[in-house]
Amino acid sequence: MADEPVVEQTDAGWPGLRERKKLRTSELISDTAVELFMARGFDNVSVADVADAAEVSKKTVFNYFPAKEDLVLSQIGDHEDEAARVVREREPGESPVAALRRHFLALLRAFDPIAGLTDIEEVLAFRRMVLSTPSLKLRLLEQWSRGEESLARALAEALDRPADALLPAALAAQVIAVQRVLSGRNLERMLAGERPADVLAECTAEAEAAFGLLEAGV
């Protein structure tokens, strides 16, 4: 297996056979790792343990995941640019903050784990593991930071400002902070044993209030 896999696509734009195999291998390694981490604890499992359980070489693990923490955070990394995507794909005439508010409220109604509302035990166990492991918490904060930078770029485009302008950067920081606080508070309630349906109205009101403050300030 090459050290730096090259993405192959068919003429129709779909991943080719080789790329699909690599995606399956990546998912297998990550899923195996998370299963081991949740059973034994993140710090009690080595990369070699993961490789043995997934029946691949240690080198193969590192080809796909440069750091041990990536084995875990890769499972939620696809949400890193979500806020930026929402801004870029907003409805005509809709403000960036209004689009982000609408999107977050939709996540709440769907009981999406990204908004912190879920009672799926596997998801809650995954979140407990992340929150109880300092190195994973740090990497999660780094993901939030990259998401903020991505959102700032999207806001600069939307507001017709230079990429390094203050307003898009400041607004992105505020939006990400609001989303992180809201989802974090919601998750705390789920980990304490509350049910999503029981707290939906209250969580929605909190989100409405928080995004209302952002909209009033823009």
Number of C-alpha atoms within 10 A of each C-alpha: 8 7 10 8 12 10 12 14 14 9 8 7 8 11 15 15 12 13 16 15 12 17 15 11 17 19 16 15 23 24 17 19 25 21 16 18 21 16 12 11 14 22 10 10 17 15 17 14 15 25 19 13 14 18 12 15 14 16 15 16 23 16 16 20 17 11 12 20 17 16 24 24 18 14 13 11 15 9 15 19 18 16 26 22 15 20 22 16 11 18 12 6 6 11 16 23 22 17 18 22 22 16 17 24 19 14 16 24 17 13 18 15 18 18 24 27 30 24 19 11 11 11 12 18 13 15 16 15 20 22 14 12 13 11 14 19 17 14 16 19 12 13 18 21 17 14 21 25 20 19 28 26 20 24 26 20 15 15 13 11 14 13 15 11 14 13 17 24 21 12 20 26 18 15 22 18 15 16 22 17 16 19 21 16 15 25 24 14 17 20 18 9 10 16 14 22 13 9 14 17 13 11 22 17 11 13 22 16 12 17 21 14 11 17 14 8 8 10
